């Protein structure tokens, strides 16, 4: 390509700058003058497309039309520029992303005005904080900070966290003060969720503990005000379901650092205190479980989020789960029993994984005497009964095989008792002998069932288990 052609049409040419200026003007006009949400969303998408690489960032920052666009976004709020909150949030995210490549100093043009507005909000008297215009201002402030937090990536997470001081540590107090306003509750929970998802893996243990503490404070504030709350609003049930969904999502986000820790502490010998995200999430879950009832598990999105959370917790730290307060652990196991009796295959498999991990932990650490461990025993009989009386799908059969293997490994005496009960159910001596032989083949031979077994033993058991089901059903039905 000739130099003259690139000079006329290249990305640094006069024509390219004019086109970029024109497109940024169009974005600004659509955001400020259009009353249609779809057009404003597309305008934000165009802005993102114009700034989503380092080269594009440099071009955008030198455009004469970029600063007026920032000024427009900074002027959004009640009695100011009227842009819907969800679109304002997306616009802030798109603009903040521009600084992720190299121009971190540009962040101040968005963060400073937002921080000033937030400080002004906190200086308002408590009597005035429930005025409609003040409440709407808070909605826009929280939306703006969510946009900022959700814009981060690994390159800037540590630096950007240092600049979130205005809101850090104040989310729980906001939620407590505005506990009757669903929109503010949900924005607070969304902020904490994004903070966990986007930052925890990259922060030091000290800063991670700060997020953990605020998450617990937020959970406690929600639980205190939600317990016993009654409402005649038509949307009250839907609001509660979405609140709980966001709470479980927030607790799940706290596991990020346990799954992947990329902070500097990981690569250095440090005496900084360490706290497991799993411990914090279990503590938070203990506060939320009393608010749950079986009717809420009729909602697929909520139940899926909940059972995924407890499955992750059991996989990351079964010991913390088993050492929950006994009444709370009983509530937890009741929800598991409910899911196992339901027709939702995803929830069923999550619960199988949950029990498998707990049983393996009991087996490997000889925790059979724990009170919580006692509650797991009943599931061995339940799964055998289920396998022999209910048609299990091919997808779920592997999960059932794994959980029975782990429960047998942890509770051999219970297994022997269960086997004798099933053998005794045979109608003739011949059928009883067939059942006894089936049980001997199921766990006999070279299969290793000590301390949770090994991969090869689990595979062998799975094959034997399928054969056992066929034999046992034939013998019991005859």
N, C-alpha and C positions, 0 to 999 in steps of 0.2 A: 504494500500500500504506500503510495507516494506521500511525502511530507506535506505537500500542498493540499492533498485530499484530507489528511488528518488535521491539518491546520484549519480547514473549513468545517469538517464534520466530526472531528475527534471529541472526546469527552471534555477536554479543556477549551474547546473552541468557543467563539462568541455565540454561535448558533446554539450550542448545547446549553450555555448559560441562560440564553433567552428562553429556551424551551423549559428548563428547570424553573426559572422565575415564573413563567406562565403557569406551570402546573402547581407550584406552591400557592400562587394567587388563587387558583381554582379551588385548592384544598381549603384555604382560608374562607373564601366566599361560601363554599358549601357548608362549612361548619357554622358560620356566623349568620347566614341568611336563610338557609333551608330549614323548613319545619318538618321535613320528612326524615325519620330515623334511618331508613335504608340508604338514603343519599349520604347522610353524615357518616354512617359506618363505612361506606365505600370510599369516602374522602379520607378517612383514617387509614384504610387499607392502601390507598394510593400513597399517602405519606410514608407508610412503612416500606413500601416498595421503592421509594425514592431515597431511602436512608439506610438500607439493610446491608451495607458493606462498607469497608473502610474508605474506598475510593468515593462512593456515593456520599458518605458522611462528610468528607472534606469539601466536596462540591456544594453540599447543602449548607454547610456552615459559612461558606463564603458568599452565599446568595443574599442579595439585599432584601429578599422577601421572607427569609427564614426568621429573623428577629420579630417582625410583626406577627408571625404565626405564634411564636412563643408568648408574646404579649396578649394575644387573643386568648390563649389557653389559661394564662395567669388571671385573666379577668372574669373567668367563669365562676358563677356562684349565685346565690339568691339575691334578687334585686340588682343583678349585674347582667352579664352575658348569659343567655338562656340556652344551655346545651344539656341534654339528658345525662344523668350521672354515669350510666354505663358507657356512653360514648366518650364523655370526658375522661373516664378512667382509661379507656383504650388509647385516647389521644396522648395522655400523659405517658403511658407506657411506651408508645411509639417515639415520642420526643426524647424521653430519657435513654432509650436504647441507642440514640445517636452518640452519647458520651461513652458507650461501652468499648469503642474501638481505640480511641486515643485522646479524645477531648474531654477528660473528666472535669476540667475547670468549667466546662459549659453547664454541668449539672447545677451549679449555683443559680443560674438564671431561672431554673424551675424550683429548686429546693428552697432557696431563700425566701421568695414570696410565700410559698406554702407554709414554711416554718413560722414566718411572721404572723400569718393568719391564724395558725394553730395556737401560738402564744397569746394572741389577742382573745381567742375564744376562751382560754383558761383564765383570763383576767376578768371575764364577765361574771357578774354576781350570780350566786346560785339561784336567786329568784327569777332572773332573766333567762337562765339557760334552757328553760322549757318553752320559751317563745317560739313560734313557728319559724320565723326567719333564722333564729339562732340554731335551731335543730337542723334546718336545711343546710346551713353553713357547715355544720359538723358532718352531715352526709357527704357533702362535696369534699371536705378535707379528708375524710376516711377513704373516699373513692380515689382521690389524688395520691394518697400514700400507697394504696393498693396497686395503682398503676406504676408507681416508682419501684415498689418491691418486686412486682412481677416482671419488671424489665431486666433484672439482673442476670448475670451468668458467672461462670467460674472466674473470668478475668477481673471482675470488679466487685465481687461479693463482699470481700473484707473491707474495702475502701468505702463502699456504699453503706454498709452497716454502721460505720462510724458516724455517718451523716443523718441517721434516722433517730437521733437522740430525742427530738421533740415528742415522738409517739412511743418510743421504747419505755416500758414500765407504766404507761398510762392507759393501756387498752382495757384492763380489768376495771379500773375506776370509771371509765366511760361507759362500759357495759352495765355496771352496777347503777350508775346514775340514770341511764336511759333504758332500764330493763323492760319498760312497757312499750318500747318502740321496736317493732320487729325488724325494720330496715336497718337500724343502727346495730342491733344485736348481730345480724347476719353479716354486716360489714366488718364488725370487730372480729368475728370468727374467721371470715375470709382473709383478713389481714394476717392473723396469726398463722393460718394454714400456709399462705404464700411465704411468710417469713421462714417457716420450718422447711418447706420444700426447696426454696431457692438458696437459703443461706447456711443451714446447719452443717452440711458436709464440709464447708470451707472455713468455718469459724473455729477459733480456739476453744478449749474446754471452758474457759472462764466466760466467754461470750455465749457459748451454747447453754450454760447453766442459767444465764440471764433469760434466754428464750424459754427454757423449761419452766423456770419459776413463774414467768408471766402467763404461760399456757395454763399452769395449774391454777393461778389466780383467776384467770378468765373462766375456767371450767367451774371453779368454786362459786364465782359470782353468778354464773348462769344457773347452777344447781340450786343455790339458795333462793333465788327469786322465782324459779320455775316450779319448785316443789309446792304442790297444792294449788297452783294457779288455775283459775277457772275463767272461761271467757265465753260470751254469747256470740262472738263474731263468727260469721260463716267460714272464714278462712283460718280460724284458730287451729284446727287439727292439721291442716296443710302446713301452716307456719311452724308448728311444733315438730312435724316430721322433717321439714327442711332444716330447722335448727339442729336437730339431732344428727342429721346427715352431715352438716358442717362440723359439728363437734367431733364425730368419728373421723372425719377427714382431717381435722386438725390433729387429733391424737395419732393418726397414722403418719402424718408428716413429721412427728417428733421422732420417728424411727429412722429417719434419713441418715443420721450420723452413725447409727449402729450398723446400717447396711453398707455405707461407704463413707469413710472418714478421710478427707483429703486436706485436713488442716495441717499447719506447720507442727503442731504437737505430735502428730503421728510420726514425723521423721526426726524428732529431736527427743532427747531425754529431758523430761520436764516433770517437775513436782506439782504441776497444776492439778487441782482436784478433778476427778472424773466422775461423771454421773451418767448412767445408762438411760438412753431415751426410752427403752422398754420399761424401766422402773417408773418413769414419769408417766408414761402412757397408761400403765396398769393403775397407778394412783388416780389418774384422771377418770379412767373407766369405772373405778370403784365409786366415784361421785355420781356418775351418770346412770349406772345400772338401776338404782332405785326409781328413776323416772320412767323406766321402760315397762311395757306390758306386752303380753303376747299378741294383742291386736295390732301393734305397730309392725310386727313382722309380716303382715299381709302386704306391705309395700315393698316391692322388689328392690328398688334402688337403696332404700334404707337398710334392709336386711342384708343385702350384698355387701354394703360398706362395713356393716358391723361384723359380719362373720369373716370377712377378709382381715379385718383388724385383729380379731382374736386368733386367727390362724397365724398371722405374722408374729404376734406376741409369743405364741407357744413355740414357734420355730426359733425366734431370736433369744428368748430367755424363759424357758419353761419353769425354772425355779422360782422366778418372781411371781408367775401366775399361781403356782401351787401354794405359795405362802401368802396369798391374799387372805383377808379376814374371812373366816368360815361362812358367815351369813351371805357375804357378797359372792364368795365362790359358789355357794349353793344356787344363788340367783343366776350366776353365769352358766352353771351346768343345766339349769332348767331351760334356759334359752337354747342350749345345744340340743337337749332332748326334744324340744319343740321343732327345731329345724330338721332333726333326723326323721321325725314323723311326717314331715311335709313332703310335697311333691317337687320341691325346687332342687334340681340336681346340683347346681353350683353351691348352694348353701350346704347341702348334704356332704359334698366332697370337702368343703372348707372345714366342716365339723369333724369329719374323719381325720383330716390332717391335724387338727387341734388335739384330738384325743390321742392320736398316734405319738405326737411329740411329747405330750405329758406322760404317757405310759413309758416311753423310752427313757425319759428322765428319771422316773421312779425306778425302773429296772436297773439303770446304770449306777444309780446312787443309793440303792437299797432304802428307798423312802416309803416302803409299804406301810409303815406305822403312822405316817402323817394323816391327820384328820381329813385333809382335802384328798389325799390319795385313796382313802376309803370310799369316797364317792365315785371314783373311777371304776371300781370293781363291778358295779351293776351293769356297766356298759358291755362287759364281756358276754353276759347272758343275753342282753338286748340284741347285740349284733348276731349272735348265733341264732336266736329266734327269728330275726329278720332274714338271715340268709336261708333259713329252712322253710319260711312261710311266705315270703314276699319275693316277687320277681325283681331281680336286681339287674339294672342295665349293664351292658358290657363296659361302659365308661366308669361306672361306679364300683364294679366288681373289684378292680385293682385297689381302690381306696378301702373297701371293706376288708379285703384280704390283708392289707398292710396293718389296719387298725386291730384286727383280731390277732395277728402275729405279735404285735407289740403288747397287747393286753395279756396274752398267754405268757409272754416273756416276763411280764411284771407280776402276774398273779397266777402262778402255777396251781395253787390249791383251789382257787376258784374255777380254773379251767377243768381240773379233775372232777370237781363237784358238778359242773355244768355237763360234762361228758356223761357222767353217771345218770343224771336226770334225763338226758336225751336218749341214752341207751335204754333206760327203764320205760320210756314211752313206746318202745317197740311192742307190737301186738302179739308177736309169737317169739319163741326162743330163737328161731332161725333169723328173724329180723333183728333181734337183739345182738346176735353174733355178728351179723353184717355191719351193724352200727359200731360195735366194739372194734372190729377189724378196720373200719373206716377211720376211727379216731387214732388207732395205732399207726396207720399209714400216714395220717396227716402230720404227726409230729415226730415220728420215729426215724430210724436210720441216721444218716450223717448230717442231718439238719442242725444248725447251731441256733438255739433260742436263748442263749445266755446274754444278759445285758443288752437286750435289743437286737441281738443277732448281727448278721452281716448281709451285704447285698445279695450274694449268691443264695444264702438261705432264704431270704425273702422271695426271690424269684422261684426257687424250688417249692416253697410253701404255697405260692400263688397258683402254680400248676396243680399241686395236690388238692388245694382248696376247691377248685372248680370240680375236680373229680369227686371230692367228698360230698359236695352239695348234691350232685346227681345221685350218689349212692344213698345218702341220708334221706332225701326226699322220697326216693322209691321205697325205702324200708319203712318210713313213717306212714306213707299213704296206703301201703298194702294192707 
